[in-house]
Amino acid sequence: MKITINNSILELVVGDITKEETEAIVNAANSGLRGGGGVDGAIHRAGGPQIMEECRKIGGCPTGNAVITSGGCLKAKYVIHAVGPVYHGGEMGEAELLASAYQNSLKRASENSIRNISFPSLSTGAYGYPFDEAAPVALKTVIEYLKRHDEIGQVRFVLFGADAYRAYESALRGI
């Protein structure tokens, strides 16, 4: 599914974010930038040790924020490491922190003149955020950013599996 916002394209696809050929991919990182399972582990394995070396130099990243490294051995030139919240039922500011993680990722892209960026579904793996609650937050945040920032030409959500895709497609149709 693909829509246009101002001069930007927002696209939903099912795929493997480590194989993306966009300028930057977003990593669902932990606050220690230590690598881990899921998307984080896959990006570090595919990107090689250079990404971890750069993460160690940065040191950490608070929940809701994002930092940038090179893409190491990935096709993407950059990795933006975004730290989403652990889901605790939705009553502990999770939506605001999730929106902030997406917004700060886009800010890092703008600051680095990145025109094409691919996101996974942040916080929906090991952090337990339900797809049907995460998708509207993610999409609304990205759409609002693109309305005010025409320097980003394409945002792609690379979703792992049909359940994630259906949740994002339903949310996008409802916005």
C-alpha positions in Angstrom: 0.0 0.0 0.0 1.3 3.4 -0.9 0.0 7.0 -0.3 1.4 10.5 -1.1 1.8 13.1 1.6 2.9 16.5 0.1 5.8 15.5 -2.0 6.6 12.4 0.0 5.6 8.7 -0.5 4.6 6.6 2.5 4.6 2.9 1.7 3.8 -0.3 3.6 5.5 -3.6 2.6 6.2 -7.0 4.1 9.9 -7.8 4.1 13.3 -8.0 5.7 14.5 -4.5 6.8 18.2 -5.7 6.6 17.8 -6.0 2.8 16.4 -2.5 2.3 18.3 -0.3 -0.2 17.0 3.0 1.2 19.5 5.5 2.5 18.7 4.7 6.2 17.0 1.9 8.0 15.7 2.3 11.6 16.7 -0.2 14.2 14.4 -1.1 17.1 17.2 -0.6 19.6 17.5 -0.9 23.4 18.6 2.0 25.5 22.1 0.5 26.0 22.6 0.2 22.2 23.9 -3.3 22.9 22.2 -5.3 20.2 19.8 -8.0 21.1 17.1 -10.2 19.5 14.6 -9.5 16.8 15.2 -6.6 14.4 18.0 -5.3 16.5 19.9 -8.6 16.4 19.3 -9.0 12.7 20.6 -5.6 11.8 23.7 -6.0 13.9 24.4 -9.5 12.4 23.8 -8.2 8.8 25.6 -4.9 9.3 28.8 -6.4 10.9 30.9 -5.2 13.9 31.3 -1.6 12.7 27.8 -0.7 13.8 28.3 -2.1 17.3 31.7 -0.3 17.6 29.9 3.0 16.7 27.1 2.2 19.2 29.6 1.6 22.0 31.2 5.1 21.3 27.7 6.7 21.5 27.1 4.8 24.8 23.3 4.8 25.0 20.0 6.3 24.0 17.0 7.1 26.2 13.6 5.7 25.5 11.8 7.8 22.9 15.0 9.1 21.3 17.2 8.1 18.4 20.8 8.1 17.4 22.6 7.5 14.0 25.5 5.3 12.9 26.8 4.1 9.6 25.2 1.1 8.0 28.3 -1.0 8.2 27.9 -3.9 5.7 24.3 -3.2 5.0 23.0 -1.8 1.7 21.6 1.2 3.7 24.2 3.9 4.3 22.9 4.7 7.8 21.2 3.0 10.7 19.0 5.1 13.0 18.7 3.4 16.3 15.4 4.3 17.9 14.4 3.2 21.4 10.7 2.6 21.7 8.9 1.9 25.0 8.2 -1.5 26.7 4.5 -1.9 26.6 2.8 -1.9 30.1 -0.8 -1.9 29.1 -0.8 1.6 27.5 -1.3 3.6 30.7 2.4 4.6 31.3 3.0 7.1 28.5 3.8 4.4 26.0 2.1 6.1 23.1 3.9 9.4 23.7 7.3 7.6 23.9 6.6 5.6 20.8 5.6 8.7 18.8 8.8 10.4 20.1 10.9 7.5 18.9 9.5 7.8 15.4 9.7 11.6 15.4 13.3 11.6 16.6 14.2 9.1 13.9 12.8 11.4 11.3 14.7 14.3 12.8 17.9 12.4 12.6 17.1 11.7 8.9 16.4 15.4 8.2 19.6 16.5 10.1 21.7 14.1 7.9 20.0 15.0 4.6 18.5 11.5 4.3 15.7 11.4 1.7 14.7 7.7 2.0 14.1 5.9 5.3 12.7 2.5 6.2 11.1 1.7 9.6 10.3 -1.6 11.2 7.3 -1.7 13.6 9.0 -0.3 16.7 8.3 -1.8 20.2 6.0 -4.6 18.8 8.4 -7.5 19.2 10.1 -8.2 22.5 8.7 -5.0 24.0 5.1 -6.3 23.6 3.3 -3.3 22.0 0.2 -4.6 20.2 0.3 -4.0 16.5 -3.2 -2.5 16.5 -2.2 0.1 19.0 1.3 0.8 17.7 0.3 1.2 14.0 -1.9 4.3 14.4 0.7 6.0 16.6 3.5 5.2 14.1 1.6 6.3 11.0 0.0 9.5 12.5 3.5 10.6 13.7 5.1 10.0 10.4 2.3 11.6 8.4 2.4 14.7 10.6 6.1 15.0 10.2 5.9 14.6 6.4 3.3 17.3 6.2 5.9 19.8 7.6 9.1 18.4 6.1 9.3 17.9 2.4 13.0 17.0 2.6 12.2 13.4 3.1 11.0 11.8 -0.1 10.0 8.3 1.0 9.2 6.6 4.2 8.7 2.8 4.0 7.4 0.6 6.8 9.0 -2.8 6.3 6.8 -5.1 8.3 7.7 -8.6 9.3 4.7 -10.8 8.5 1.1 -10.6 7.5 -0.3 -9.7 10.9 1.9 -6.6 11.2 1.0 -5.6 7.6 -2.7 -6.0 8.2 -2.6 -3.9 11.3 -0.7 -1.1 9.6 -2.9 -1.2 6.5 -6.0 -1.0 8.6 -4.6 1.9 10.6 -3.6 3.8 7.4 -7.0 3.3 5.9 -8.5 4.7 9.1 -6.4 7.9 9.2 
